[in-house]
Amino acid sequence: MASDTALSFRVDAKKVRAVDKLAKATDRPRSWHLEQALDAYLEAQAWQVERVGSGLRDLRAGKSVVHDDVAAWLSRWGKSDEGKPPA
């Protein structure tokens, strides 16, 4: 069974007032909103870290496309001589 741990950090008063206003409007405690925000932040950061890691693994494996090739293809996008995307 997971146990809860207290976490403390400093934040400016304007943010505290905003969280308190939200807590009152939703009839939820401040801590609930802060935990929801932290969950969303951690999920977004984990997604980004994984995507960057995946890209770096691809790059190390030689799976990359030269920037100039992509830029040239994009400059022809939607035109009759567009061609296939660089690979």
N, C-alpha and C positions, 0 to 999 in steps of 0.2 A: 504494500500500500504506500502510495506516494505521500510524503509529508510536505506541508507548506513551510516555506522559509520567508521570514521578513526581509524585505529589501528596502534600503533607504537611499535616497539621492536628493540633491538640491535642484530646485526648479524655480523660475521666477514667479512672482505673485500673480501675474496676469494669467499664466497657464493654470495655476491652482484655481483661480476664480472661474476659468472656463470649464475645467473639469468638474468643479463643484456645481456649476450651473447645469451642466449636462446630467450629472448625477441626480440632481433635484428633479429635472424635467422628466427623467426616465424612471425615477423611483428605484435607482440602483446605487449601490455604494461606490464611492470614489475608487476603491480598490478594484472593483469589478471592471470599471472602464479602463483603468490603467493596465490591468492584466490583458484585456482584449486588445489594447493598443500594442502592448509588448508582444503578444502572440502574432499579430499581423506584421509587425516589424521583423520579428525573427523569421517568420515564414518567407517574407520578401527577401531578406538578406541571404537566407539559405538557398533560395532559388537562384539568386544572382551569383553567389559563390560557386554553386554547382555548374552553372552555365559558363562561367569564366574558366573553371577547371576543365570542363569538357572541351572548350575551345583551345585551351593550352595543350591538352592531350592530343587533339587533332593536329595542331601545329607541329608538335614534336614528332608526330607520326608522318609528317610531310603532307598532310591534307590541308592545303591552302591554295588560294588563288591570288595572283599578282594584282595589286591595287590598280595599276594602270590598265590592266585588261578589263577589270570591272568598270572602271570609270569610262573607258571607251565604249563598252557595251551599253552602259546607261545613257551615254550621250546620243545613242541611236534608238533608244527605247521608243516604241510606238511608231517608228518609221519603217518604210518598206525594206530597208537594209539592216533591220535590227539584228538579225542573226540569233544564234543560240547563246545562252548565258555561258560565260567562261567556266571551265571546270578545272 
